[in-house]
């Protein structure tokens, strides 16, 4: 009986030993398997491209590093500068976001970067040649693709400037060079009343593109540094045309001469007692059309109404242009006031273009016409 009991106890002990051993083995295998799975999951998770995208986003967009983003952008630096300026205004204090997007390349993954609903760029990751220990794909940073509406952010305006030959041109303070000169022509549109020996004005055409807005200032100066005035502007084509610059030296030297010439002529045709043809003649080329007009006007002085006194007011001589070394023109204006006893003054405005050329006795008037 005792032996039977001893045998039974021995069998139970072996069972528990084997059971315990098997259980421990299974637990160890399960633990090992769980450890392997956890490691595999961690390896898989670590291989996900979102972490690479997060690192790139932080590096390029928190805050926005415009220099790095536009380092390889193929555009003129003015365009890039205006794009950056516009983006800074759009982004302001807004928080940029990014999310995975679609890609047309199976070896690339795109993450779209946005401000609000406006997409600015894509972070592009490419499939790497390397894999993890257990064969999971790895992705490397490839590039930043900019998704920009350049026409909106940095619109371009083609500007044309027509200036007399030899003049210097600046647009928004930047001097244009020979690279901007596109063509040349001779302007004769203004010459309807000009003497035949006055040549047309040779012009040069410059072209330049402004970015972001039309030009704020367009200037031109002659070789002496005198500033020319804009005579025509086409707002649809942004075309500026400049006239000849005033010649200050001529104005200083001949203003008194030309004003006095017309005052003497006005007094002469009004039959002033102390003014005769000789007082007018010295200002004119006697072989010219202008002097022939003076003589003709003198023959009609019997038509002048009575007056008791004459005054000249607001005399002005301006717009002196040297057309050639021997020819210049100017514009002379003043108000002629004829006082009439017992009646209102008679007022006449004189406004004329004069052409003078070099003669043996200096510059003389040889052609003229009313400014109107």
Secondary structure, DSSP 8 states (H G I E B T S, - for coil): -HHHHHHHHHHHHHHHHHHHHHHHHHHHHHHHHHHHHHHHHHHHHHT-HHHHHHHHHHHHHTTB-HHHHTTT--S-HHHHHHHHHHHHHHHTT---EEEEE--S-TTEEEEEEEETTEEEEEEEEEEEEEE-TT--EEEEEEEEEE---HHHHS-EEEEEEEEETT-EEEETTEE--GGGEEEEEEE-TTGGGS-TTS--EEEEEEEEEEESSS-S-EEEE-TTS-B--EEEEETTTTEEEE-----HHHHHHHHHHHHHHHHHHHHHHTT-TT--HHHHHTTB-TTSHHHHHHHHHHTTGGG----SEEEEEEEEEEEEEEEETTEEEEEEEEEEEEE-TTS--EEEEEEEEEEEEEETTEEEEEEEEE--
